[in-house]
């Protein structure tokens, strides 16, 4: 069999804006295959795209057919999507199947996108949270258990199978054009809820910078766990103000009250299981990643907020 001149990469979560930005950046140097269990995405004639459940037997056929060199796993389902059980099946069991197949078929590079939510939002968080901090979210919210378990799985395979060269990226709030997560929905809304008396510091990274970070990670096989965040932050209520949002205060005592209000008003952009993140700061230290991968975000907070203000 002739030796491949370009690496073959499987990219999951292809329906997401971030995955499509990563695919765009790697398409000139790599042969790509895109997968998403939610929908099939048209990425042109040169990039095969599939809608496949990772837990189905047909998923393994892709590994046999394409002989992947690497996997970029961006297919983590957000806590606001699907039911808790379906989300668990996708995030935890699906990721386990993906990692098992990666090990079985000799994959040499795996990148897993995680989230800063795994650290948990509590009053006694340190000012800057580094990668050695415990993952407390599983004990604070059942809706974030799958995010922590996904990370624990990736960590387990990271140490059990060093040949996979696994890198786990814990990203701060990813925002920008076409991003449809909780924070982006808040910044793009005309009226946004806040917890009265609270305005925690938050970090935001533009989707273009996050796509650059993942591309740099692919280009350098440094395994381990890394926070990905700019070294600046802003208070949540100030971010809303700069985005041109009208703030709607919600009382936070007793704790059940804001959850009830959010449910009654159907505030999908203010899910009850993330309320602690709008109360206590979770500021992560991204310096290890910046140093290891020579990464500097190009998009400033001003540019990010101007986009949301101008596209209301």
Secondary structure as UniProt FT lines:
FT   STRAND          8..12
FT   TURN            14..15
FT   HELIX           17..26
FT   TURN            27..29
FT   STRAND          31..36
FT   TURN            45..46
FT   STRAND          48..51
FT   TURN            54..55
FT   HELIX           58..66
FT   STRAND          70..73
FT   TURN            79..80
FT   HELIX           84..88
FT   HELIX           89..93
FT   HELIX           94..104
FT   TURN            105..106
FT   STRAND          109..115
FT   HELIX           116..119
FT   TURN            123..124
FT   TURN            131..132
FT   HELIX           137..140
FT   HELIX           142..144
FT   HELIX           145..160
FT   HELIX           162..164
FT   STRAND          166..171
FT   STRAND          173..175
FT   TURN            177..178
FT   HELIX           182..188
FT   STRAND          191..195
FT   TURN            196..197
FT   STRAND          201..202
FT   STRAND          204..206
FT   HELIX           207..219
FT   STRAND          224..228
FT   STRAND          234..235
FT   HELIX           236..242
FT   TURN            243..244
FT   STRAND          246..250
FT   HELIX           255..264
FT   TURN            265..266
FT   HELIX           268..270
FT   HELIX           272..278
FT   HELIX           287..293
FT   HELIX           301..310
//
